[in-house]
């Protein structure tokens, strides 16, 4: 078998040896991502493009996130699990066992939607759809909200 490059047996970054070697111990894909896109000329072009096209970029991101949210709602049944409310404007993704606030702080909307879709595909029962009212009632009952009454034993 032909050696992948003189110094390296495989790509330093991704570890593959199926793609052609480009340089600096990197395959073509990794070289494009790590070396080519970091040149000062390329960085300036990217910055100028972002400034010039920010409205278009935001619209595309909003459309993408909206479509992801719609997929998540469809996968979780399309209606509130408690009361059957169907208006998607008030439906919220709820963690069955709580702890959603910490996850929400650490992930972006796109990452959260993808995580929920992945869990639904793997048949994990971690999430449910609740309308805003039912979600707040559940949070209050499960004492996930400050100010909820405590039961004394």
N, C-alpha and C positions, 0 to 999 in steps of 0.2 A: 504494500500500500504506500502511496506517495505521502511524504510528510506534509503536514498542513502549512507550516512556515519553518524558516530556518531555526528560530529560537524557541518556538512554542508548539506544543502538540495540539492545542485547542485555543479557542478565544479566551483571553484573560477575563473578560467580563461575563459572558453568558455560558462559557464552557462548551459551546458547540464546535464541531469541526466539519460540518456538512456544507456550510456556506463558504464562499471564497474568502481568502485572507485579504485584507485591505491594507493594513499597516499598523505599526505599534502594538502588534499582538492582538488585534481586534478583527472580527469578521466585518463584512460590509455593513450589516445592519447596526451593529454597535458603534462602528466608526462614524457612521452618519449621525447617530444620536449623541455621541460623546465628544467627537472632535470637530466635525464640520459645523455643527450648530453653535459652537462656542467661539467662533472667530469674531473679532470686533466688528467687521463689516456685516456679518450675519446678525449679530446682536442688535446693531443699529437699525437694520432693516426690520427686524421683528418688533422692536420698540415703536418705530414709525408706523408700521402696519397696525399695531394695537391701538395707537392713538387715533389714527385715521378711521379705523373700522370698529370702534368700541361699541357703537349702537348695533351694528350687524352681529357682532360676536355675542352680545348680551341677548339679542333676540333668538339666535340659534341655541344658546344655552337654555333659555327659558322654554323653547319648544321641546328640546330634548328632555329636560327635567319633567315637563308636563306629560310627555308621552310615557316616561318611565313611571311616573306616579299613576297614570291610568292603567298601565300594565299591572302594577302592584295591587291596585284596587280590584281589578278584574280577577287576579289570582286569589285574592282573599275573600271573594264572594260578592263584592259590589254593594253590600248593604251592612248596616250596623248589626253586630252579632246579638245585641241585647234587645233592641226595639224594632229593627228592620228598616230604619230610615235609609233612603237611597240617594239623597242629594249629595253629590261628590264634593261640593264646596264645604260641607261640614263634617265629612268623614276624616277620621284620624287613624293613623297606624299606632296601635297600642301594644306594649310589651305585656304579655300575659302575666309574667312574674314580677313586673316592675323593673326599675333600673334603666328606663329609656332616656332619662335626662342626661346621664353620664355618656351614653352612646351618642346622643344628639350633639353634645358639646364637642366630641372628638371627631365626628365625621361630617362631611358636607352632605347636602341633600342627595346628590347623585350617588355618593358612596352608600348612604343609608338605603336608598331605593334598591340598589344593586344587591346589598346584603340581604334585604328582605326577600327579593326574588330568588336569590341563591338558597336561602333557608326554605322557601316554599318548594323549590325544585327538589331539595334533599328530604322533603317530607318532615322537616322539623316543625314542631308546634310551639313557636316562640312568639308569634305575632297574631293579632286579630284586628279587625276593623271595628271601630266604635265611632258613633257620632260624638260631637263635642260635649254634649250634655252627659251622655253615658260615660264618656271617658273621665270627666271631672267627678262624677258620682263615684266611679270605681276608685279613682285616686283618693277621694275623701274617705271612702269606706276602708281602703287598704292602708290608710294613714301615710300616704306618700306626700301629703300636703301639710305644711306648717299650719297649726291652728285647728287641725281636726281633733275631735274629742278623743281622749285616751280612755280605755277601759281599765278600771282598777280591779285587781284580783283580790 
